[in-house]
């Protein structure tokens, strides 16, 4: 039970930590020169990307656990139990010119669930790239880049949706 207060302290900071680390990794990725493995002469950004990425994989997994506990997974992944009612209502509402509301099992939550999946795919492929035999490393690197590009797209969409969420406070 002594771990519960520690977990509560950590879980309140996970979203911000994942956001900051993801942005640092994405923004520094153009300077990464890693192919099969980290060179002994690797520069700061290469080392930061590898070890910052491993740290982000850990906090990303903790974040995924956080959003899936206490039944919250049903909000982000309602399709796992074939619950499409609010998602359909949001989509039909958008066709009629209504913006979807945040929360619940609707479009915005499903998009956030997709972001959690992409985060995990980026983390898993990055860890496997790090651990892979050099003969398989380039394959995992290519997967990692594809998933990272999808995650970057999600970050942009998530930012736009966050602006819609702010509208809920003033609307």
Backbone as a printed PyTorch tensor [residue, N CA C, xyz], in Angstrom:
tensor([[[  0.8040,  -1.2140,   0.0000],
         [  0.0000,   0.0000,   0.0000],
         [  0.8480,   1.2790,   0.0000]],

        [[  2.1220,   1.1590,   0.3740],
         [  2.9900,   2.3300,   0.4030],
         [  3.2380,   2.8710,  -0.9970]],

        [[  3.0480,   2.0280,  -2.0060],
         [  3.2630,   2.4730,  -3.3790],
         [  2.1160,   3.3210,  -3.9090]],

        [[  0.9400,   3.2050,  -3.3290],
         [ -0.2250,   3.9340,  -3.8300],
         [ -0.0340,   5.4510,  -3.8280]],

        [[  0.4510,   6.0660,  -2.7460],
         [  0.6860,   7.5240,  -2.8070],
         [  1.7420,   7.9070,  -3.8450]],

        [[  2.7600,   7.0660,  -4.0020],
         [  3.7920,   7.3420,  -5.0090],
         [  3.1720,   7.2870,  -6.3940]],

        [[  2.3560,   6.2350,  -6.6620],
         [  1.6920,   6.0960,  -7.9590],
         [  0.7900,   7.3000,  -8.2320]],

        [[  0.0230,   7.7280,  -7.2360],
         [ -0.8710,   8.8840,  -7.4240],
         [ -0.0880,  10.1400,  -7.7590]],

        [[  1.0610,  10.3040,  -7.1360],
         [  1.9130,  11.4630,  -7.4270],
         [  2.4480,  11.4000,  -8.8520]],

        [[  2.8390,  10.2140,  -9.2810],
         [  3.3850,  10.0440, -10.6270],
         [  2.2910,  10.1910, -11.6810]],

        [[  1.1390,   9.5440, -11.4540],
         [  0.1120,   9.5110, -12.4930],
         [ -0.4530,  10.8890, -12.8250]],

        [[ -0.4060,  11.8050, -11.8880],
         [ -0.9000,  13.1530, -12.1630],
         [  0.0290,  13.9270, -13.0950]],

        [[  1.2720,  13.4660, -13.2090],
         [  2.2620,  14.1660, -14.0310],
         [  2.5520,  13.4550, -15.3550]],

        [[  1.9610,  12.2850, -15.5740],
         [  2.3030,  11.4840, -16.7460],
         [  1.9640,  12.1610, -18.0660]],

        [[  0.7770,  12.7580, -18.1680],
         [  0.3740,  13.3830, -19.4270],
         [  1.3730,  14.4740, -19.8150]],

        [[  1.7120,  15.3250, -18.8550],
         [  2.6630,  16.4090, -19.1300],
         [  4.0490,  15.8560, -19.4510]],

        [[  4.4810,  14.8270, -18.7380],
         [  5.7990,  14.2490, -18.9840],
         [  5.8730,  13.6070, -20.3710]],

        [[  4.8270,  12.8740, -20.7490],
         [  4.7900,  12.2600, -22.0830],
         [  4.7910,  13.3560, -23.1470]],

        [[  4.0230,  14.4120, -22.9290],
         [  3.9580,  15.5130, -23.8850],
         [  5.3280,  16.1660, -24.0660]],

        [[  5.9690,  16.5350, -22.9690],
         [  7.2610,  17.2260, -23.0480],
         [  8.3130,  16.3340, -23.6960]],

        [[  8.3990,  15.0860, -23.2490],
         [  9.4060,  14.1830, -23.8200],
         [  9.1270,  13.9030, -25.2900]],

        [[  7.8550,  13.7140, -25.6470],
         [  7.5130,  13.4560, -27.0520],
         [  7.9050,  14.6370, -27.9290]],

        [[  7.6110,  15.8450, -27.4700],
         [  7.9710,  17.0250, -28.2510],
         [  9.4860,  17.1690, -28.3870]],

        [[ 10.2150,  16.9090, -27.3020],
         [ 11.6810,  16.9750, -27.3750],
         [ 12.2280,  15.9370, -28.3510]],

        [[ 11.6860,  14.7350, -28.3080],
         [ 12.1610,  13.6760, -29.2020],
         [ 11.7990,  13.9750, -30.6530]],

        [[ 10.5850,  14.4560, -30.8820],
         [ 10.1590,  14.7720, -32.2540],
         [ 10.9680,  15.9400, -32.8060]],

        [[ 11.1160,  16.9880, -32.0110],
         [ 11.8240,  18.1740, -32.4980],
         [ 13.3170,  17.9210, -32.7100]],

        [[ 13.8950,  16.9960, -31.9630],
         [ 15.3200,  16.7110, -32.1330],
         [ 15.5710,  15.5970, -33.1430]],

        [[ 14.5420,  14.9130, -33.5950],
         [ 14.7370,  13.7620, -34.4840],
         [ 15.4170,  14.0900, -35.8190]],

        [[ 15.2890,  15.3030, -36.3720],
         [ 16.0310,  15.5610, -37.6160],
         [ 17.5530,  15.4980, -37.4470]],

        [[ 18.0280,  15.5850, -36.2250],
         [ 19.4710,  15.5760, -35.9790],
         [ 19.9800,  14.1920, -35.5810]],

        [[ 19.1230,  13.1810, -35.6970],
         [ 19.4970,  11.8300, -35.2810],
         [ 20.1750,  11.1220, -36.4420]],

        [[ 21.3190,  10.5170, -36.1570],
         [ 22.0700,   9.7920, -37.1780],
         [ 22.3710,   8.3710, -36.6970]],

        [[ 21.3060,   7.6410, -36.3890],
         [ 21.4500,   6.2700, -35.9130],
         [ 20.8440,   5.3570, -36.9660]],

        [[ 21.5610,   4.3300, -37.3330],
         [ 21.0050,   3.3600, -38.2780],
         [ 20.7770,   2.0470, -37.5430]],

        [[ 21.8290,   1.2460, -37.4630],
         [ 21.6920,  -0.0710, -36.8470],
         [ 21.9000,  -0.0520, -35.3420]],

        [[ 22.7940,   0.7890, -34.8760],
         [ 23.0550,   0.8470, -33.4400],
         [ 23.6860,   2.1870, -33.0880]],

        [[ 23.6740,   2.4790, -31.8150],
         [ 24.2580,   3.7160, -31.3180],
         [ 25.7810,   3.5920, -31.3660]],

        [[ 26.3960,   4.5150, -32.0580],
         [ 27.8510,   4.5140, -32.2180],
         [ 28.5270,   4.9450, -30.9170]],

        [[ 29.7160,   4.4100, -30.6390],
         [ 30.4590,   4.8790, -29.4620],
         [ 30.8170,   6.3720, -29.5540]],

        [[ 30.8210,   6.9030, -30.7790],
         [ 31.1240,   8.3230, -30.9720],
         [ 29.8500,   9.1410, -31.2000]],

        [[ 28.7270,   8.6140, -30.7480],
         [ 27.4410,   9.2790, -30.9740],
         [ 27.4210,  10.6580, -30.3320]],

        [[ 26.7170,  11.5760, -31.0090],
         [ 26.5740,  12.9340, -30.5000],
         [ 25.4910,  13.0200, -29.4290]],

        [[ 25.3800,  14.2020, -28.8460],
         [ 24.4120,  14.4260, -27.7680],
         [ 23.0020,  14.0470, -28.1790]],

        [[ 22.5480,  14.4860, -29.3660],
         [ 21.1620,  14.2510, -29.7530],
         [ 20.8750,  12.7760, -29.9850]],

        [[ 21.8510,  12.0380, -30.5050],
         [ 21.6820,  10.5940, -30.6690],
         [ 21.5100,   9.9180, -29.3090]],

        [[ 22.4000,  10.2430, -28.3880],
         [ 22.3340,   9.6460, -27.0480],
         [ 21.0370,  10.0680, -26.3570]],

        [[ 20.6920,  11.3510, -26.4600],
         [ 19.4500,  11.8270, -25.8520],
         [ 18.2460,  11.0990, -26.4460]],

        [[ 18.2410,  10.9210, -27.7650],
         [ 17.0950,  10.2890, -28.4170],
         [ 16.9410,   8.8340, -27.9540]],

        [[ 18.0430,   8.1320, -27.8520],
         [ 17.9710,   6.7270, -27.4320],
         [ 17.5230,   6.6180, -25.9730]],

        [[ 18.2010,   7.2950, -25.0750],
         [ 17.8960,   7.1290, -23.6500],
         [ 16.6650,   7.9390, -23.2290]],

        [[ 16.4590,   9.0900, -23.8550],
         [ 15.2070,   9.8160, -23.6210],
         [ 14.0220,   9.0380, -24.1740]],

        [[ 14.2430,   8.3630, -25.3050],
         [ 13.1890,   7.5310, -25.8810],
         [ 12.8640,   6.3360, -25.0010]],

        [[ 13.8870,   5.7170, -24.4230],
         [ 13.6450,   4.5990, -23.5030],
         [ 12.8720,   5.0760, -22.2730]],

        [[ 13.2470,   6.2440, -21.7590],
         [ 12.5090,   6.8240, -20.6230],
         [ 11.0600,   7.1050, -21.0250]],

        [[ 10.8820,   7.6530, -22.2110],
         [  9.5330,   7.9690, -22.6900],
         [  8.7270,   6.6930, -22.9080]],

        [[  9.3700,   5.6120, -23.3290],
         [  8.6700,   4.3320, -23.4650],
         [  8.1240,   3.8770, -22.1180]],

        [[  8.9110,   4.0440, -21.0660],
         [  8.4700,   3.6420, -19.7240],
         [  7.2990,   4.5060, -19.2670]],

        [[  7.4390,   5.8350, -19.4000],
         [  6.3400,   6.6890, -18.9310],
         [  5.1320,   6.5810, -19.8600]],

        [[  5.3660,   6.2600, -21.1340],
         [  4.2490,   6.0260, -22.0500],
         [  3.4580,   4.8010, -21.6510]],

        [[  4.1570,   3.7410, -21.2480],
         [  3.4780,   2.5320, -20.7680],
         [  2.7050,   2.8390, -19.4860]],

        [[  3.3130,   3.5770, -18.5710],
         [  2.6140,   3.9640, -17.3370],
         [  1.3820,   4.8100, -17.6550]],

        [[  1.4980,   5.7070, -18.6420],
         [  0.3630,   6.5410, -19.0460],
         [ -0.7550,   5.6650, -19.6200]],

        [[ -0.3940,   4.6890, -20.4490],
         [ -1.3980,   3.7840, -21.0170],
         [ -2.1010,   3.0070, -19.9070]],

        [[ -1.3490,   2.5700, -18.9100],
         [ -1.9550,   1.8720, -17.7680],
         [ -2.9200,   2.8020, -17.0450]],

        [[ -2.4900,   4.0450, -16.8430],
         [ -3.3320,   5.0230, -16.1430],
         [ -4.6600,   5.2350, -16.8600]],

        [[ -4.6200,   5.4140, -18.1920],
         [ -5.8690,   5.7160, -18.9040],
         [ -6.7340,   4.4850, -19.0960]],

        [[ -6.1970,   3.3170, -18.8080],
         [ -6.9820,   2.0940, -18.9860],
         [ -7.4810,   1.5060, -17.6740]],

        [[ -7.1540,   2.1290, -16.5500],
         [ -7.5840,   1.5940, -15.2630],
         [ -8.9640,   2.1100, -14.8900]],

        [[ -9.5650,   1.4260, -13.9470],
         [-10.8740,   1.8010, -13.3970],
         [-11.9350,   1.9360, -14.4770]],

        [[-11.8500,   1.0990, -15.5020],
         [-12.8550,   1.0940, -16.5630],
         [-12.7340,   2.2090, -17.5720]],

        [[-11.7220,   3.0650, -17.4370],
         [-11.5680,   4.1690, -18.3850],
         [-11.2830,   3.6840, -19.7970]],

        [[-10.7570,   2.4830, -19.9430],
         [-10.4670,   1.9640, -21.2710],
         [-11.7220,   1.9630, -22.1240]],

        [[-12.8930,   1.8400, -21.4960],
         [-14.1490,   1.8370, -22.2450],
         [-14.4250,   3.1990, -22.8960]],

        [[-13.8570,   4.2580, -22.3460],
         [-14.0260,   5.5830, -22.9340],
         [-13.1460,   5.7570, -24.1690]],

        [[-11.9200,   5.2770, -24.0940],
         [-10.9570,   5.4750, -25.1750],
         [-11.0360,   4.3960, -26.2550]],

        [[-11.5520,   3.2390, -25.8770],
         [-11.6220,   2.1010, -26.8100],
         [-13.0100,   1.4560, -26.7870]],

        [[-14.0810,   2.2360, -26.9930],
         [-15.4290,   1.6410, -26.9200],
         [-15.6670,   0.6050, -28.0110]],

        [[-14.9180,   0.6880, -29.0900],
         [-15.0510,  -0.2610, -30.1870],
         [-14.6460,  -1.6670, -29.7700]],

        [[-13.8610,  -1.8030, -28.6850],
         [-13.4790,  -3.1330, -28.2060],
         [-14.6720,  -3.9200, -27.6740]],

        [[-15.7050,  -3.2030, -27.2710],
         [-16.9360,  -3.8610, -26.8030],
         [-18.0960,  -3.5350, -27.7400]],

        [[-17.7660,  -3.1670, -28.9730],
         [-18.7530,  -2.8800, -30.0260],
         [-19.7610,  -1.8110, -29.6010]],

        [[-19.2800,  -0.7980, -28.8680],
         [-20.1410,   0.3190, -28.4630],
         [-19.8130,   1.5140, -29.3530]],

        [[-20.6250,   1.6880, -30.3840],
         [-20.3930,   2.7650, -31.3510],
         [-21.4320,   3.8790, -31.2430]],

        [[-22.3070,   3.8070, -30.2490],
         [-23.4400,   4.7340, -30.1870],
         [-23.0130,   6.1980, -30.1230]],

        [[-22.1580,   6.5580, -29.1750],
         [-21.7660,   7.9650, -29.0490],
         [-20.8650,   8.3860, -30.2050]],

        [[-20.0380,   7.4790, -30.6890],
         [-19.1800,   7.7710, -31.8300],
         [-20.0270,   8.0960, -33.0580]],

        [[-21.0550,   7.2840, -33.3080],
         [-21.9470,   7.5480, -34.4340],
         [-22.6860,   8.8670, -34.2380]],

        [[-23.1310,   9.1300, -33.0130],
         [-23.8370,  10.3840, -32.7410],
         [-22.9320,  11.5890, -33.0130]],

        [[-21.6630,  11.4950, -32.6200],
         [-20.7260,  12.5920, -32.8700],
         [-20.4960,  12.7930, -34.3670]],

        [[-20.3430,  11.6990, -35.0950],
         [-20.1040,  11.8060, -36.5420],
         [-21.3300,  12.3780, -37.2470]],

        [[-22.5310,  11.8780, -36.9070],
         [-23.7490,  12.4190, -37.5230],
         [-23.9640,  13.8750, -37.1200]],

        [[-23.5760,  14.2210, -35.8840],
         [-23.6710,  15.6120, -35.4470],
         [-22.7400,  16.5150, -36.2330]],

        [[-21.5510,  16.0230, -36.5410],
         [-20.6110,  16.8220, -37.3290],
         [-21.1480,  17.0520, -38.7380]],

        [[-21.8030,  16.0490, -39.2990],
         [-22.4110,  16.1990, -40.6250],
         [-23.4480,  17.3190, -40.6010]],

        [[-24.1120,  17.4840, -39.4490],
         [-25.1280,  18.5370, -39.2910],
         [-24.5330,  19.8520, -38.7890]],

        [[-23.1890,  19.8970, -38.6780],
         [-22.5330,  21.1440, -38.2930],
         [-22.2730,  21.3110, -36.8100]],

        [[-22.5120,  20.2760, -36.0150],
         [-22.2560,  20.3530, -34.5680],
         [-20.8860,  19.7630, -34.2590]],

        [[-20.1330,  20.4630, -33.4330],
         [-18.8360,  19.9540, -33.0040],
         [-19.0360,  18.9200, -31.9010]],

        [[-18.2390,  17.8540, -31.9040],
         [-18.3830,  16.8420, -30.8500],
         [-17.9440,  17.3940, -29.5010]],

        [[-18.5900,  16.9010, -28.4530],
         [-18.2230,  17.3000, -27.1040],
         [-17.0820,  16.4190, -26.6240]],

        [[-16.2420,  16.9730, -25.7590],
         [-15.1690,  16.1610, -25.1960],
         [-15.7290,  15.3020, -24.0700]],

        [[-15.0470,  14.2140, -23.8140],
         [-15.4870,  13.2910, -22.7730],
         [-16.3810,  12.2070, -23.3410]],

        [[-16.7060,  11.2700, -22.4920],
         [-17.5550,  10.1670, -22.9140],
         [-16.8420,   9.2170, -23.8510]],

        [[-17.6420,   8.4970, -24.6460],
         [-17.1080,   7.4800, -25.5570],
         [-17.1650,   7.9410, -26.9980]],

        [[-17.1440,   9.2430, -27.2010],
         [-17.3150,   9.7880, -28.5340],
         [-16.0440,   9.9080, -29.3400]],

        [[-16.1560,  10.6600, -30.4180],
         [-15.0850,  10.8000, -31.3930],
         [-13.7810,  11.2930, -30.7680]],

        [[-13.8640,  12.2950, -29.9140],
         [-12.6420,  12.8610, -29.3410],
         [-11.9210,  11.8440, -28.4620]],

        [[-12.6680,  11.0860, -27.6850],
         [-12.0580,  10.0570, -26.8330],
         [-11.4650,   8.9270, -27.6650]],

        [[-12.1530,   8.5440, -28.7350],
         [-11.6330,   7.4800, -29.6060],
         [-10.3320,   7.9340, -30.2720]],

        [[-10.2680,   9.2020, -30.6680],
         [ -9.0300,   9.7320, -31.2470],
         [ -7.9140,   9.7010, -30.2030]],

        [[ -8.2310,  10.0700, -28.9600],
         [ -7.2260,  10.0060, -27.8990],
         [ -6.7620,   8.5660, -27.6800]],

        [[ -7.6810,   7.6190, -27.7430],
         [ -7.3030,   6.2100, -27.6270],
         [ -6.3670,   5.7970, -28.7450]],

        [[ -6.6230,   6.2910, -29.9460],
         [ -5.7130,   6.0260, -31.0660],
         [ -4.3260,   6.5930, -30.7980]],

        [[ -4.2710,   7.7490, -30.1430],
         [ -2.9870,   8.3440, -29.7780],
         [ -2.2310,   7.4920, -28.7760]],

        [[ -2.9560,   6.9030, -27.8320],
         [ -2.3150,   6.0120, -26.8600],
         [ -1.7360,   4.7920, -27.5820]],

        [[ -2.4900,   4.2440, -28.5250],
         [ -1.9960,   3.0990, -29.2990],
         [ -0.7530,   3.4890, -30.0990]],

        [[ -0.8030,   4.6530, -30.7580],
         [  0.3660,   5.1090, -31.5210],
         [  1.5780,   5.3330, -30.6140]],

        [[  1.3540,   5.9210, -29.4520],
         [  2.4430,   6.1270, -28.4870],
         [  3.0830,   4.7900, -28.1300]],

        [[  2.2620,   3.7890, -27.8580],
         [  2.8000,   2.4750, -27.5140],
         [  3.5340,   1.8370, -28.6940]],

        [[  3.0090,   2.0100, -29.9050],
         [  3.6820,   1.4620, -31.0820],
         [  5.0400,   2.1240, -31.3120]],

        [[  5.1050,   3.4430, -31.1120],
         [  6.3870,   4.1510, -31.2240],
         [  7.3510,   3.6320, -30.1600]],

        [[  6.8490,   3.4950, -28.9370],
         [  7.6980,   3.0320, -27.8320],
         [  8.1880,   1.6040, -28.0750]],

        [[  7.2880,   0.7190, -28.4390],
         [  7.6630,  -0.6890, -28.6460],
         [  8.6550,  -0.8220, -29.8010]],

        [[  8.3700,  -0.1470, -30.9120],
         [  9.2810,  -0.2560, -32.0550],
         [ 10.6360,   0.3680, -31.7460]],

        [[ 10.6500,   1.4480, -30.9660],
         [ 11.9210,   2.0550, -30.5700],
         [ 12.7300,   1.1450, -29.6620]],

        [[ 12.0640,   0.5210, -28.6950],
         [ 12.7560,  -0.4010, -27.7890],
         [ 13.2710,  -1.6130, -28.5740]],

        [[ 12.4530,  -2.1360, -29.4890],
         [ 12.8940,  -3.2820, -30.2870],
         [ 14.0460,  -2.9090, -31.2200]],

        [[ 14.0310,  -1.6880, -31.7440],
         [ 15.1530,  -1.2050, -32.5510],
         [ 16.4230,  -1.1770, -31.6950]],

        [[ 16.2960,  -0.6900, -30.4670],
         [ 17.4270,  -0.6060, -29.5440],
         [ 17.9690,  -1.9950, -29.2030]],

        [[ 17.0700,  -2.9550, -29.0010],
         [ 17.4660,  -4.2980, -28.5700],
         [ 17.8010,  -5.2440, -29.7270]],

        [[ 17.4000,  -4.8720, -30.9350],
         [ 17.5080,  -5.7850, -32.0800],
         [ 18.9500,  -6.1050, -32.4380]],

        [[ 19.0900,  -7.2780, -32.9750],
         [ 20.3430,  -7.6650, -33.5990],
         [ 20.5850,  -6.6850, -34.7520]],

        [[ 21.8320,  -6.2780, -35.0030],
         [ 22.0750,  -5.3150, -36.0870],
         [ 21.4850,  -5.7280, -37.4390]],

        [[ 21.3240,  -7.0250, -37.6600],
         [ 20.7460,  -7.4570, -38.9370],
         [ 19.2550,  -7.1260, -39.0420]],

        [[ 18.5760,  -6.9460, -37.9060],
         [ 17.1470,  -6.5990, -37.9030],
         [ 16.8820,  -5.1410, -37.5420]],

        [[ 17.9130,  -4.4200, -37.1500],
         [ 17.7270,  -3.0660, -36.6260],
         [ 17.0990,  -2.1140, -37.6350]],

        [[ 17.5000,  -2.1940, -38.8920],
         [ 16.9470,  -1.2670, -39.8870],
         [ 15.4540,  -1.4970, -40.1150]],

        [[ 15.0090,  -2.7440, -39.9880],
         [ 13.5810,  -3.0280, -40.1150],
         [ 12.8130,  -2.3340, -38.9810]],

        [[ 13.3070,  -2.4870, -37.7360],
         [ 12.6340,  -1.8520, -36.6050],
         [ 12.7270,  -0.3370, -36.6810]],

        [[ 13.8300,   0.1640, -37.2120],
         [ 13.9780,   1.6130, -37.4190],
         [ 12.9000,   2.1160, -38.3710]],

        [[ 12.6450,   1.3840, -39.4510],
         [ 11.6230,   1.8320, -40.4150],
         [ 10.2310,   1.7960, -39.7880]],

        [[  9.9390,   0.7610, -39.0000],
         [  8.6450,   0.7270, -38.2940],
         [  8.5390,   1.9030, -37.3350]],

        [[  9.6220,   2.1350, -36.6040],
         [  9.6390,   3.2250, -35.6280],
         [  9.3490,   4.5670, -36.3060]],

        [[  9.9600,   4.8040, -37.4540],
         [  9.7430,   6.0670, -38.1690],
         [  8.2970,   6.2030, -38.6470]],

        [[  7.7080,   5.1320, -39.1520],
         [  6.3150,   5.1840, -39.6130],
         [  5.3740,   5.4680, -38.4390]],

        [[  5.5600,   4.7490, -37.3290],
         [  4.7070,   4.9710, -36.1630],
         [  4.9220,   6.3710, -35.5840]],

        [[  6.1650,   6.8470, -35.5930],
         [  6.4530,   8.1960, -35.0950],
         [  5.7690,   9.2510, -35.9610]],

        [[  5.7660,   9.0580, -37.2770],
         [  5.0750,  10.0040, -38.1540],
         [  3.5750,  10.0130, -37.8710]],

        [[  3.0020,   8.8400, -37.6390],
         [  1.5930,   8.7770, -37.2570],
         [  1.3470,   9.4800, -35.9370]],

        [[  2.2640,   9.3020, -34.9840],
         [  2.1210,   9.9400, -33.6840],
         [  2.2480,  11.4580, -33.7970]],

        [[  3.1170,  11.9340, -34.6860],
         [  3.2320,  13.3770, -34.9110],
         [  1.9100,  13.9200, -35.4440]],

        [[  1.3070,  13.1990, -36.3830],
         [ -0.0090,  13.5950, -36.8780],
         [ -1.0320,  13.6320, -35.7630]],

        [[ -0.9790,  12.6380, -34.8770],
         [ -1.8880,  12.6270, -33.7300],
         [ -1.6590,  13.8440, -32.8450]],

        [[ -0.3970,  14.1910, -32.5790],
         [ -0.1070,  15.3520, -31.7180],
         [ -0.7530,  16.6130, -32.2890]],

        [[ -0.6580,  16.7960, -33.6010],
         [ -1.2730,  17.9680, -34.2410],
         [ -2.7900,  17.9270, -34.0510]],

        [[ -3.3860,  16.7780, -34.3090],
         [ -4.8450,  16.6370, -34.1400],
         [ -5.2260,  16.8400, -32.6820]],

        [[ -4.4480,  16.2730, -31.7650],
         [ -4.7270,  16.4010, -30.3380],
         [ -4.6770,  17.8660, -29.9000]],

        [[ -3.7270,  18.6160, -30.4320],
         [ -3.6350,  20.0430, -30.1260],
         [ -4.8840,  20.7760, -30.6020]],

        [[ -5.3150,  20.4810, -31.8250],
         [ -6.5290,  21.1150, -32.3480],
         [ -7.7520,  20.7370, -31.5160]],

        [[ -7.8270,  19.4830, -31.1050],
         [ -8.9580,  19.0430, -30.2770],
         [ -8.9160,  19.6800, -28.8910]],

        [[ -7.7030,  19.8950, -28.3770],
         [ -7.5840,  20.5810, -27.0850],
         [ -8.1460,  21.9920, -27.1800]],

        [[ -7.9400,  22.6310, -28.3200],
         [ -8.5200,  23.9670, -28.5180],
         [-10.0430,  23.8920, -28.5410]],

        [[-10.5970,  22.8270, -29.1250],
         [-12.0500,  22.6260, -29.0790],
         [-12.5200,  22.4240, -27.6410]],

        [[-11.7290,  21.7160, -26.8540],
         [-12.0740,  21.4740, -25.4630],
         [-12.1280,  22.7850, -24.6760]],

        [[-11.2230,  23.6900, -24.9890],
         [-11.2460,  24.9950, -24.3380],
         [-12.5550,  25.6990, -24.6500]],

        [[-13.0640,  25.4920, -25.8610],
         [-14.3530,  26.0700, -26.2610],
         [-15.4810,  25.6110, -25.3280]],

        [[-15.3830,  24.3530, -24.8210],
         [-16.4090,  23.8320, -23.9250],
         [-16.5190,  24.6600, -22.6500]],

        [[-15.4100,  25.2590, -22.1950],
         [-15.4280,  26.0520, -20.9820],
         [-16.0920,  27.4190, -21.1830]],

        [[-16.0900,  27.8890, -22.4310],
         [-16.6190,  29.2190, -22.6900],
         [-17.9220,  29.1890, -23.4820]],

        [[-18.3280,  28.0000, -23.9050],
         [-19.5180,  27.8870, -24.7610],
         [-20.7840,  27.6870, -24.0320]]])
